[in-house]
Amino acid sequence: QQMIVAEDVATRKNVLKKLIVLQQKDFEGIFEAMNGLPVTIRLLDPPLHEFVPKTPEDTKALAGKIGIPVEKLQSKIDSLHELNPMLGHRGCRLGVTYPEIYDMQVEAIMRAACEQTKKGVKVIPEIMIPLIGTYQELKMLRANAEKVIATVFEAMKMKVEHKIGTMIEIPRAAITADEVAKYADFFSFGTNDLTQMTYGYSRDDIGSFLPDYIEKGVLERDPFQAIDQNGVGVLVKMASDKSRAIKPDIKLGICGEHGGESSSIEFCYRTGLNYVSCSPYRVPLARLSAAQAVLKNK
């Protein structure tokens, strides 16, 4: 909260000095637990307004903690309000406007990677820059990340192999994947947001009309449960083909509930993706479906 309501870069950086300690500790624990396996870390994404106080009591408490007038803090909180936050100031847009936030996270990731490597842990970090819509966003933020990583390696007197990639969840990013791929070591297709933006359906509100749509044959299935292969799937296939034309070895996968659904997993296999990622309780089904997809498409 203190970071979000900071009025200037200097104040924000002071708060980030405290956060980096917590972040590095978290990442070290993750790398240790995932010894020998790749770890994809999505940089901060959520809308800022979600984390600021919502009640007068909480606002007063935070104002007292950081030593500013309640009225001044409330004005800052009000300025963060957005009419459509899911399409607002989130994802890589945070990294563009507040680069120090992503710099802090990247530093924490790579310091943690170096510390665990020294202890004999096999660390495979993959830094994911979220919500890319243009290659310019990724180009800029990758360059920022590489500067931070170079500084960490110099200070730690060692290097750790790593990847920097992005999540394709905006249709424009899929359409221009050949441009984006020049600056990405991997793509993860965020099929939840990609479905939401392609259909223009709110994932949170679709329940008010989805039953009628299915009953009347407008939709066969909930597109947030199984990939819409004729629409969203075309974007995934297009992006896969375009990116591999630029980088044949680029790592491709999907992230979201679709990653644990059988027909979606078979689609991913036929499309040539390298992996699917889903919530833990869906992993057994995902493994079974992946095996079935291989046998079915031999």
Salt bridges, closest charged atoms under 4 A:
GLU7 OE1 - LYS72 NZ 3.25
ASP45 OD2 - ARG42 NH2 2.92
ASP45 OD2 - ARG90 NH2 2.92
GLU100 OE2 - ARG12 NH1 2.66
GLU107 OE2 - ARG111 NE 3.08
GLU126 OE2 - LYS251 NZ 2.83
GLU146 OE2 - ARG142 NE 2.88
GLU169 OE1 - ARG42 NH2 3.34
ASP185 OD2 - ARG142 NH2 3.13
ASP193 OD2 - ARG90 NH2 3.27
ASP241 OD2 - LYS237 NZ 2.68
GLU257 OE1 - ARG282 NE 3.10
GLU261 OE2 - ARG221 NH2 3.26
GLU266 OE2 - ARG270 NE 3.67
GLU266 OE1 - LYS296 NZ 3.31
